[in-house]
Amino acid sequence: MSNNETEKSFSRRNFLKMSGVATGTLVAGTYLGSLLKEDPAAPEQAATDTEGQQSEGGEQAAESPDYTRAYKFFQRQEDFATIEAAAERIFPEDDNGPGAKTLGVAWFIDHELSAGYGSNSREYMKGPFKEGTDFQGPQYAMLRMDIFSEGIRVMNEQAQEQFDATFPELDGGQQDDILTQIEQDEIEIPGLKASDFFEELRLVTLSGAYADPLYRGNIDMKGWEMKKFPGAYMSYANEIESEEFIDKEQQPLSSHISH
């Protein structure tokens, strides 16, 4: 990540093209396989992030509250805003389409941290904890929910020390400075390598942008739309042999519910 966005080695458009395989994996559920069982605890705080609907006469209809917009993991609005701001720097809005904030990525992260992903529920966690091979990934006794809590705390701590403000209050360049320092292990996060937290944050951000809307991210399937990914079709038997690109309407998992 560079402080000067004009010097980036590749554009977001190229990144979107190259990450097609990742999109399919996320949608299919490889990443989300351990996350289907959510914490049954009731949400503590409802948000009012809803859009009004137009009636046939053109008048603004009453807003219908979105009850999925409630904190399940985060206890403080500042912590949620920190993750939202960091995710937006990793997956920013540009000419190709919306960024992480518009796609609801922070809500995706909040809900996943409260479920099996946050508690490492399907992973071996008994040690020994030591440096593994490149194929094993980070070896920590810490749960992901604790890793994210520490990462958020350090991001805001560094924002105060370096810029005398909270992380969400910084401008994009300043936020990039801190994220780059974390990515390059120039900032210490107790109990883990800072770069491992950054990689986890990057992965969960991309997951929230591309997963099925069932998981609270990828709002209105705009993440799929940017990549012309059709979504959760059960079969492509009628199109598989076509040599032409077929632009299919995006379809979520919820479209398979019998009515």
C-alpha positions as a printed Julia matrix, in Angstrom:
259×3 Matrix{Float64}:
   0.0     0.0     0.0
   1.42    3.42   -0.99
   0.7     6.82    0.46
   0.52    8.2    -3.05
  -2.41    6.49   -4.73
  -1.15    7.48   -8.21
   1.93    5.34   -7.7
   0.13    2.08   -7.05
   1.64   -0.76   -9.07
  -1.72   -1.98  -10.27
  -5.19   -0.54  -10.54
  -8.25   -1.74   -8.69
  -9.7    -2.72  -12.07
  -6.8    -5.15  -12.6
  -7.15   -6.42   -9.05
 -10.84   -7.16   -9.64
  -9.98   -9.05  -12.81
  -7.27  -11.11  -11.12
  -9.34  -12.0    -8.06
 -12.12  -13.88   -9.85
 -11.17  -17.24   -8.36
 -11.25  -15.76   -4.88
 -14.78  -14.49   -5.48
 -16.09  -17.9    -6.4
 -14.43  -19.45   -3.36
 -15.95  -16.94   -1.0
 -19.42  -17.3    -2.47
 -19.26  -21.09   -2.44
 -18.65  -20.99    1.26
 -15.08  -22.27    1.67
 -14.24  -19.28    3.84
 -17.65  -19.19    5.46
 -18.01  -22.88    6.21
 -17.35  -22.37    9.92
 -19.52  -19.29   10.18
 -23.02  -20.56    9.55
 -23.88  -20.93   13.23
 -24.19  -17.46   14.7
 -24.19  -16.42   18.32
 -27.83  -16.5    19.48
 -27.31  -13.47   21.7
 -29.73  -10.69   20.86
 -28.31   -7.54   19.2
 -27.77   -4.7    21.64
 -28.01   -1.67   19.42
 -30.05   -1.04   16.31
 -28.87    1.34   13.63
 -30.89    3.48   11.28
 -28.95    2.86    8.07
 -31.96    2.39    5.81
 -33.22    3.83    2.57
 -36.69    5.12    1.88
 -38.77    3.73   -0.94
 -40.68    5.69   -3.57
 -44.42    5.13   -3.84
 -46.17    4.94   -7.2
 -47.2     8.55   -6.84
 -43.58    9.61   -6.46
 -43.84   10.46   -2.77
 -41.27    9.28   -0.26
 -42.64    6.24    1.54
 -41.99    5.62    5.23
 -38.59    4.07    5.9
 -38.59    0.44    6.91
 -35.91   -0.25    9.55
 -33.24   -2.8     8.73
 -33.08   -4.95   11.85
 -29.9    -6.69   10.67
 -27.99   -3.45   11.25
 -27.22   -4.07   14.91
 -23.93   -4.67   16.7
 -23.34   -8.3    17.65
 -19.63   -8.17   18.49
 -18.6    -4.54   18.83
 -19.46   -2.82   22.08
 -18.38    0.69   21.11
 -19.34    2.7    18.06
 -15.75    3.97   17.8
 -14.42    0.42   17.36
 -16.97   -0.27   14.62
 -16.06    3.02   12.92
 -12.36    2.07   13.07
 -12.92   -1.23   11.27
 -15.22    0.47    8.77
 -12.58    3.11    7.98
  -9.78    0.54    7.67
 -11.86   -1.69    5.39
 -12.64    1.3     3.17
  -8.91    1.97    2.7
  -8.37   -1.66    1.72
 -11.39   -1.76   -0.61
 -12.07    1.88   -1.57
 -14.86    3.31   -3.66
 -13.76    4.33   -7.15
 -15.02    4.51  -10.72
 -15.54    0.74  -10.78
 -18.1     0.8    -8.01
 -18.76    1.16   -4.27
 -16.24    0.59   -1.51
 -16.32   -1.42    1.68
 -18.47    1.07    3.58
 -21.26    1.14    1.01
 -21.08   -2.65    0.66
 -21.62   -3.1     4.41
 -18.3    -4.86    4.97
 -18.02   -3.63    8.58
 -21.4    -5.2     9.39
 -20.2    -8.44    7.85
 -17.07   -8.34   10.04
 -19.11   -7.53   13.15
 -21.44  -10.48   12.65
 -18.65  -12.91   11.76
 -16.56  -11.99   14.81
 -19.58  -12.78   16.99
 -19.9   -16.24   15.41
 -17.65  -19.22   14.69
 -15.08  -17.2    12.78
 -14.38  -14.99   15.78
 -14.08  -17.88   18.22
 -12.08  -20.18   15.87
 -14.79  -22.75   16.58
 -13.68  -25.27   13.94
  -9.93  -24.92   14.33
  -7.45  -26.86   16.44
  -6.47  -24.44   19.22
  -4.6   -26.56   21.78
  -1.03  -25.91   20.66
   1.86  -26.17   20.65
   1.89  -22.61   19.35
   5.01  -21.97   17.31
   6.07  -20.7    13.93
   4.53  -22.96   11.3
   5.29  -23.46    7.64
   4.02  -21.12    4.94
   1.17  -23.55    4.35
   0.04  -23.63    7.96
  -0.43  -19.91    8.47
  -0.11  -18.05   11.78
  -0.03  -20.15   14.95
  -1.62  -18.26   17.84
  -3.44  -19.09   21.03
  -5.44  -15.88   20.56
  -8.95  -16.03   19.15
  -9.72  -13.88   16.14
 -12.11  -11.74   18.16
  -9.21  -10.9    20.48
  -6.83  -10.32   17.58
  -9.24   -7.79   16.09
  -9.83   -6.12   19.44
  -6.09   -5.66   19.91
  -5.63   -4.48   16.33
  -8.35   -1.87   16.71
  -6.89   -0.67   20.0
  -3.42   -0.29   18.48
  -4.73    1.52   15.39
  -6.43    4.13   17.55
  -3.46    4.33   19.91
  -1.13    5.04   16.99
  -3.57    7.53   15.51
  -3.51    9.48   18.78
   0.29    9.33   19.08
   1.03   10.25   15.48
  -1.84   12.55   14.55
  -3.66   13.42   17.8
  -6.98   11.96   16.62
  -8.84    8.67   16.48
  -8.3     6.43   13.45
 -11.72    7.16   11.87
 -11.03   10.92   12.18
  -7.84   10.75   10.09
  -7.73   11.52    6.4
  -7.12    8.7     3.94
  -3.39    9.29    3.66
  -2.89    9.22    7.4
  -4.94    6.04    7.71
  -2.79    4.51    4.97
   0.34    5.45    6.91
  -0.81    3.48    9.95
  -2.09    0.51    7.94
   1.2     0.38    6.03
   3.18    0.39    9.27
   1.03   -2.49   10.52
   1.42   -4.39    7.26
   5.22   -4.0     7.44
   5.48   -4.89   11.16
   6.68   -1.41   12.04
   4.04   -1.24   14.78
   3.88   -3.77   17.6
   0.64   -5.53   18.5
   0.99   -7.52   21.74
   0.75  -11.27   21.25
   1.05  -11.42   17.46
   2.79  -10.08   14.39
   1.12   -6.9    13.2
   1.33   -8.1     9.58
  -0.73  -11.18   10.47
  -3.5    -8.93   11.76
  -3.33   -6.9     8.56
  -3.63  -10.02    6.41
  -6.62  -11.21    8.46
  -8.24   -7.79    8.1
  -7.59   -7.79    4.35
  -9.06  -11.28    3.92
 -12.21  -10.58    5.91
 -12.67   -7.27    4.05
 -12.6    -9.01    0.67
 -14.88  -11.7     2.03
 -17.43   -9.1     3.11
 -17.31   -7.44   -0.31
 -17.89  -10.69   -2.21
 -19.84  -13.06    0.05
 -23.54  -13.67   -0.41
 -25.67  -10.81    1.03
 -26.99  -13.37    3.51
 -23.89  -12.58    5.57
 -24.65   -8.82    5.75
 -22.0    -7.63    3.27
 -22.1    -7.24   -0.52
 -25.21   -5.06   -0.19
 -27.48   -5.23   -3.23
 -24.9    -7.62   -4.72
 -22.87   -4.63   -5.91
 -19.63   -6.51   -5.24
 -20.68   -9.22   -7.66
 -21.97   -6.67  -10.13
 -18.55   -5.03  -10.42
 -17.07   -8.37  -11.46
 -20.05   -9.53  -13.54
 -20.3   -12.52  -11.22
 -23.8   -14.0   -11.47
 -24.05  -15.26   -7.9
 -25.77  -18.35   -6.55
 -27.08  -20.13   -9.64
 -27.54  -23.86   -9.11
 -26.55  -24.81  -12.64
 -24.92  -23.36  -15.76
 -25.79  -26.32  -17.96
 -27.43  -24.13  -20.6
 -24.5   -21.72  -20.82
 -21.37  -23.78  -20.14
 -20.57  -24.48  -23.79
 -21.09  -20.92  -24.99
 -17.98  -19.21  -26.35
 -19.53  -15.79  -25.77
 -19.58  -13.96  -22.46
 -23.01  -14.29  -20.85
 -24.11  -11.44  -18.62
 -26.55  -12.95  -16.12
 -28.49  -11.05  -13.49
 -27.02  -11.43  -10.01
 -28.88  -13.97   -7.89
 -28.47  -14.43   -4.1
 -28.94  -17.6    -2.08
 -32.26  -16.25   -0.84
 -33.69  -16.49   -4.35
 -33.91  -20.28   -3.94
 -36.44  -20.12   -1.14
 -39.73  -21.71   -2.17
 -42.71  -19.37   -2.03
